Amino acid sequence: MGLRSAAPRVLAGLAVVLVGERPDSCLYVSRKQEAAERAGIACEVHRLAQDVSQEALCAKVASLCADSAVDGVIVQLPLPKHLDEEVIGALSTGNRDFLAG
């Protein structure tokens, strides 16, 4: 029995948050989703409106960080000018991989 067959398969979960419809950000997110799928990682993109409030975005990120099915969260930057990227970056928790980038 090889090492791969002896180890239980763990399916990681990735959540990507995309605010608005910037063409470059949409392309980056689609590439991240494709790469995750090729690597066998479950990836779900959460699309939020361009005019989402800071509070609603923070609540979404906090909810994803608390979700036991999510191992990592990416918030795609840049965010619209009315949102504070530093506030979002400060939401990272010790129990999830978190990237605002």
MARNUMI-620307 format. One record per atom (N, C-alpha, C): residue number from 1; atom name; x, y negated, z negated. Coordinates in nm, 2 decimals, padded with zeros to 4 digits. Atoms other than C-alpha are relative to their C-alpha. Last residue first. Layout:
N
PT   num   atome        u        v        w
PT   NUM      CA        X        Y        Z
...
//
This chain:
101
PT   num   atome        u        v        w
PT   101       N   -00.10    00.03   -00.10
PT   101      CA   -00.50   -04.02    00.26
PT   101       C   -00.05    00.03    00.14
PT   100       N    00.06    00.11   -00.08
PT   100      CA   -00.67   -04.00   -00.07
PT   100       C    00.10   -00.03    00.10
PT    99       N   -00.08    00.09   -00.09
PT    99      CA   -00.56   -03.66   -00.18
PT    99       C   -00.08   -00.10    00.06
PT    98       N    00.07    00.12   -00.04
PT    98      CA   -00.68   -03.44   -00.47
PT    98       C    00.09   -00.08    00.08
PT    97       N   -00.09    00.08   -00.08
PT    97      CA   -00.59   -03.09   -00.57
PT    97       C   -00.08   -00.11    00.06
PT    96       N    00.02   -00.01   -00.15
PT    96      CA   -00.83   -02.99   -00.84
PT    96       C    00.12   -00.07    00.07
PT    95       N    00.03   -00.14   -00.03
PT    95      CA   -00.79   -02.91   -01.22
PT    95       C   -00.03    00.02    00.15
PT    94       N   -00.11   -00.10    00.02
PT    94      CA   -00.59   -03.21   -01.32
PT    94       C   -00.04    00.13    00.05
PT    93       N    00.00   -00.08    00.13
PT    93      CA   -00.84   -03.46   -01.19
PT    93       C    00.11    00.10    00.00
PT    92       N   -00.05   -00.13    00.00
PT    92      CA   -00.81   -03.73   -00.93
PT    92       C    00.00    00.07   -00.13
PT    91       N    00.10   -00.11    00.03
PT    91      CA   -01.04   -04.02   -00.96
PT    91       C    00.05    00.14   -00.01
PT    90       N   -00.01   -00.03    00.14
PT    90      CA   -00.76   -04.28   -00.97
PT    90       C   -00.10    00.11   -00.05
PT    89       N   -00.12   -00.07    00.03
PT    89      CA   -00.72   -04.26   -00.59
PT    89       C    00.01    00.04   -00.15
PT    88       N    00.02   -00.13   -00.04
PT    88      CA   -01.08   -04.37   -00.55
PT    88       C    00.12    00.09   -00.03
PT    87       N    00.10   -00.05    00.09
PT    87      CA   -01.03   -04.68   -00.76
PT    87       C   -00.02    00.15    00.04
PT    86       N   -00.06   -00.03    00.13
PT    86      CA   -00.71   -04.75   -00.57
PT    86       C   -00.09    00.06   -00.10
PT    85       N   -00.07   -00.13   -00.01
PT    85      CA   -00.89   -04.73   -00.24
PT    85       C    00.07    00.04   -00.12
PT    84       N   -00.13    00.01    00.06
PT    84      CA   -01.13   -05.01   -00.33
PT    84       C    00.07    00.14    00.00
PT    83       N   -00.03   -00.11    00.10
PT    83      CA   -01.42   -05.01   -00.10
PT    83       C    00.14   -00.01   -00.04
PT    82       N    00.07    00.03    00.13
PT    82      CA   -01.55   -05.33    00.07
PT    82       C    00.02    00.11   -00.10
PT    81       N   -00.06    00.11    00.08
PT    81      CA   -01.28   -05.31    00.34
PT    81       C   -00.07   -00.02   -00.14
PT    80       N    00.05    00.14   -00.04
PT    80      CA   -01.40   -04.98    00.48
PT    80       C    00.05   -00.10   -00.10
PT    79       N    00.14    00.02    00.03
PT    79      CA   -01.18   -04.68    00.38
PT    79       C   -00.04   -00.14    00.05
PT    78       N    00.04    00.11    00.09
PT    78      CA   -00.85   -04.61    00.55
PT    78       C   -00.15    00.00   -00.03
PT    77       N   -00.03    00.14   -00.01
PT    77      CA   -00.82   -04.33    00.46
PT    77       C    00.02   -00.04    00.14
PT    76       N   -00.07    00.06   -00.12
PT    76      CA   -00.99   -03.99    00.45
PT    76       C    00.01   -00.15   -00.01
PT    75       N    00.08    00.12   -00.04
PT    75      CA   -01.08   -03.87    00.10
PT    75       C    00.08   -00.06    00.11
PT    74       N   -00.07    00.10   -00.07
PT    74      CA   -00.94   -03.52    00.06
PT    74       C   -00.10   -00.11    00.03
PT    73       N    00.08    00.10   -00.05
PT    73      CA   -01.06   -03.28   -00.21
PT    73       C    00.09   -00.10    00.07
PT    72       N   -00.07    00.12   -00.04
PT    72      CA   -00.91   -02.95   -00.30
PT    72       C   -00.10   -00.10    00.06
PT    71       N   -00.13    00.00    00.06
PT    71      CA   -01.02   -02.63   -00.48
PT    71       C    00.08   -00.13    00.03
PT    70       N   -00.09    00.09   -00.06
PT    70      CA   -01.39   -02.67   -00.43
PT    70       C    00.13    00.00   -00.07
PT    69       N   -00.03   -00.05   -00.13
PT    69      CA   -01.62   -02.38   -00.52
PT    69       C    00.10   -00.08    00.08
PT    68       N   -00.09   -00.12    00.02
PT    68      CA   -01.61   -02.47   -00.89
PT    68       C    00.04    00.06    00.14
PT    67       N    00.06   -00.12   -00.07
PT    67      CA   -01.76   -02.81   -00.80
PT    67       C    00.10    00.11   -00.01
PT    66       N    00.06   -00.08    00.11
PT    66      CA   -01.64   -03.08   -01.06
PT    66       C   -00.06    00.13    00.06
PT    65       N   -00.11   -00.05    00.09
PT    65      CA   -01.40   -03.24   -00.81
PT    65       C   -00.05    00.09   -00.11
PT    64       N   -00.08   -00.10   -00.07
PT    64      CA   -01.68   -03.25   -00.55
PT    64       C    00.11    00.05   -00.09
PT    63       N    00.08   -00.12   -00.02
PT    63      CA   -01.92   -03.43   -00.79
PT    63       C    00.08    00.12    00.07
PT    62       N    00.01   -00.06    00.13
PT    62      CA   -01.65   -03.68   -00.89
PT    62       C   -00.08    00.13    00.01
PT    61       N   -00.13   -00.06    00.03
PT    61      CA   -01.59   -03.75   -00.52
PT    61       C    00.00    00.07   -00.13
PT    60       N   -00.02   -00.12   -00.10
PT    60      CA   -01.96   -03.80   -00.45
PT    60       C    00.13    00.07   -00.03
PT    59       N    00.08   -00.11    00.04
PT    59      CA   -02.00   -04.02   -00.76
PT    59       C    00.01    00.12    00.08
PT    58       N   -00.06   -00.06    00.12
PT    58      CA   -01.71   -04.23   -00.67
PT    58       C   -00.08    00.11   -00.05
PT    57       N   -00.12   -00.08   -00.04
PT    57      CA   -01.85   -04.28   -00.32
PT    57       C    00.07    00.06   -00.12
PT    56       N    00.04   -00.12   -00.07
PT    56      CA   -02.19   -04.38   -00.46
PT    56       C    00.12    00.09    00.05
PT    55       N    00.06   -00.09    00.11
PT    55      CA   -02.04   -04.62   -00.71
PT    55       C   -00.04    00.13    00.07
PT    54       N   -00.11   -00.05    00.08
PT    54      CA   -01.82   -04.79   -00.44
PT    54       C   -00.05    00.11   -00.10
PT    53       N   -00.05    00.08    00.11
PT    53      CA   -02.13   -04.83   -00.23
PT    53       C    00.12    00.07   -00.06
PT    52       N    00.02   -00.06    00.13
PT    52      CA   -02.18   -04.67    00.11
PT    52       C    00.06   -00.09   -00.11
PT    51       N    00.04    00.10    00.10
PT    51      CA   -02.19   -04.92    00.40
PT    51       C   -00.02    00.06   -00.14
PT    50       N   -00.10    00.11    00.01
PT    50      CA   -02.00   -04.71    00.65
PT    50       C   -00.03   -00.09   -00.12
PT    49       N    00.02    00.12   -00.08
PT    49      CA   -02.23   -04.42    00.58
PT    49       C    00.11   -00.10   -00.02
PT    48       N    00.07    00.11    00.07
PT    48      CA   -02.09   -04.10    00.42
PT    48       C   -00.01   -00.12    00.09
PT    47       N    00.00    00.13   -00.08
PT    47      CA   -01.99   -03.78    00.60
PT    47       C   -00.09   -00.10   -00.08
PT    46       N    00.11    00.07    00.05
PT    46      CA   -01.90   -03.48    00.38
PT    46       C    00.01   -00.14    00.06
PT    45       N   -00.02    00.15   -00.02
PT    45      CA   -01.68   -03.24    00.57
PT    45       C   -00.13   -00.07   -00.05
PT    44       N    00.12    00.07   -00.02
PT    44      CA   -01.67   -02.88    00.44
PT    44       C    00.02   -00.15    00.01
PT    43       N   -00.01    00.15   -00.01
PT    43      CA   -01.37   -02.66    00.48
PT    43       C   -00.14   -00.06    00.03
PT    42       N    00.13    00.06   -00.02
PT    42      CA   -01.34   -02.29    00.38
PT    42       C    00.01   -00.15   -00.01
PT    41       N    00.05    00.09    00.11
PT    41      CA   -00.98   -02.20    00.42
PT    41       C   -00.13   -00.05    00.03
PT    40       N    00.10   -00.08    00.08
PT    40      CA   -00.88   -01.91    00.64
PT    40       C   -00.05   -00.07   -00.12
PT    39       N   -00.07   -00.05    00.12
PT    39      CA   -00.57   -02.08    00.77
PT    39       C   -00.09    00.08   -00.09
PT    38       N   -00.11   -00.09   -00.05
PT    38      CA   -00.72   -02.13    01.12
PT    38       C    00.07    00.07   -00.12
PT    37       N    00.07   -00.12   -00.04
PT    37      CA   -01.03   -02.28    00.94
PT    37       C    00.10    00.10    00.06
PT    36       N    00.05   -00.08    00.11
PT    36      CA   -00.82   -02.52    00.75
PT    36       C   -00.06    00.13    00.04
PT    35       N   -00.12   -00.06    00.07
PT    35      CA   -00.63   -02.63    01.06
PT    35       C   -00.04    00.08   -00.12
PT    34       N   -00.05   -00.11   -00.09
PT    34      CA   -00.96   -02.69    01.25
PT    34       C    00.12    00.07   -00.07
PT    33       N    00.09   -00.11    00.01
PT    33      CA   -01.10   -02.89    00.96
PT    33       C    00.04    00.11    00.08
PT    32       N   -00.01   -00.07    00.13
PT    32      CA   -00.79   -03.10    00.93
PT    32       C   -00.09    00.11   -00.01
PT    31       N   -00.13   -00.08   -00.01
PT    31      CA   -00.80   -03.17    01.31
PT    31       C    00.02    00.07   -00.14
PT    30       N    00.03   -00.12   -00.08
PT    30      CA   -01.17   -03.27    01.28
PT    30       C    00.13    00.08    00.01
PT    29       N    00.08   -00.09    00.08
PT    29      CA   -01.08   -03.51    01.00
PT    29       C   -00.03    00.13    00.08
PT    28       N   -00.08   -00.06    00.11
PT    28      CA   -00.80   -03.67    01.19
PT    28       C   -00.07    00.10   -00.08
PT    27       N   -00.10   -00.09   -00.07
PT    27      CA   -01.02   -03.72    01.50
PT    27       C    00.08    00.07   -00.11
PT    26       N    00.08   -00.12   -00.05
PT    26      CA   -01.30   -03.87    01.29
PT    26       C    00.09    00.10    00.06
PT    25       N    00.03   -00.08    00.12
PT    25      CA   -01.05   -04.10    01.12
PT    25       C   -00.08    00.12    00.03
PT    24       N   -00.12   -00.06    00.04
PT    24      CA   -00.92   -04.22    01.46
PT    24       C   -00.02    00.09   -00.12
PT    23       N   -00.04   -00.11   -00.09
PT    23      CA   -01.27   -04.28    01.59
PT    23       C    00.13    00.07   -00.04
PT    22       N   -00.12    00.04   -00.08
PT    22      CA   -01.38   -04.47    01.29
PT    22       C    00.05    00.11    00.09
PT    21       N   -00.02   -00.08   -00.12
PT    21      CA   -01.73   -04.33    01.20
PT    21       C    00.12   -00.06    00.08
PT    20       N    00.01    00.07   -00.13
PT    20      CA   -01.80   -04.44    00.85
PT    20       C    00.04    00.09    00.11
PT    19       N    00.09    00.12    00.01
PT    19      CA   -01.67   -04.28    00.53
PT    19       C    00.00   -00.07    00.13
PT    18       N   -00.03    00.10   -00.11
PT    18      CA   -01.52   -03.93    00.56
PT    18       C   -00.11   -00.11   -00.01
PT    17       N    00.10    00.11    00.00
PT    17      CA   -01.49   -03.71    00.26
PT    17       C    00.04   -00.10    00.10
PT    16       N   -00.06    00.12   -00.06
PT    16      CA   -01.31   -03.37    00.31
PT    16       C   -00.11   -00.11    00.00
PT    15       N    00.10    00.10   -00.03
PT    15      CA   -01.39   -03.08    00.08
PT    15       C    00.07   -00.12    00.05
PT    14       N   -00.05    00.14   -00.02
PT    14      CA   -01.16   -02.78    00.08
PT    14       C   -00.12   -00.09    00.03
PT    13       N    00.10    00.09   -00.05
PT    13      CA   -01.24   -02.43   -00.06
PT    13       C    00.05   -00.15    00.00
PT    12       N   -00.01    00.14    00.05
PT    12      CA   -00.99   -02.16   -00.10
PT    12       C   -00.11   -00.08    00.06
PT    11       N    00.04    00.10   -00.10
PT    11      CA   -01.08   -01.80   -00.03
PT    11       C    00.00   -00.14   -00.06
PT    10       N    00.06    00.12    00.06
PT    10      CA   -00.89   -01.56   -00.25
PT    10       C   -00.03   -00.10    00.11
PT     9       N    00.01    00.12   -00.09
PT     9      CA   -00.83   -01.22   -00.11
PT     9       C   -00.07   -00.11   -00.08
PT     8       N    00.14    00.03   -00.03
PT     8      CA   -00.73   -00.97   -00.39
PT     8       C    00.00   -00.13    00.09
PT     7       N    00.04    00.12    00.06
PT     7      CA   -00.36   -00.86   -00.37
PT     7       C   -00.15   -00.03    00.04
PT     6       N    00.02   -00.01    00.14
PT     6      CA   -00.29   -00.50   -00.30
PT     6       C   -00.06   -00.12   -00.07
PT     5       N    00.11   -00.08    00.03
PT     5      CA   -00.35   -00.52    00.07
PT     5       C   -00.03    00.02   -00.14
PT     4       N    00.12    00.07   -00.04
PT     4      CA   -00.12   -00.81    00.12
PT     4       C   -00.12    00.08   -00.03
PT     3       N    00.04    00.11    00.09
PT     3      CA    00.15   -00.65   -00.09
PT     3       C   -00.13   -00.07    00.04
PT     2       N   -00.08    00.12   -00.01
PT     2      CA    00.15   -00.33    00.11
PT     2       C   -00.05   -00.11   -00.10
PT     1       N    00.08    00.12    00.00
PT     1      CA    00.00    00.00    00.00
PT     1       C    00.09   -00.12    00.00
//
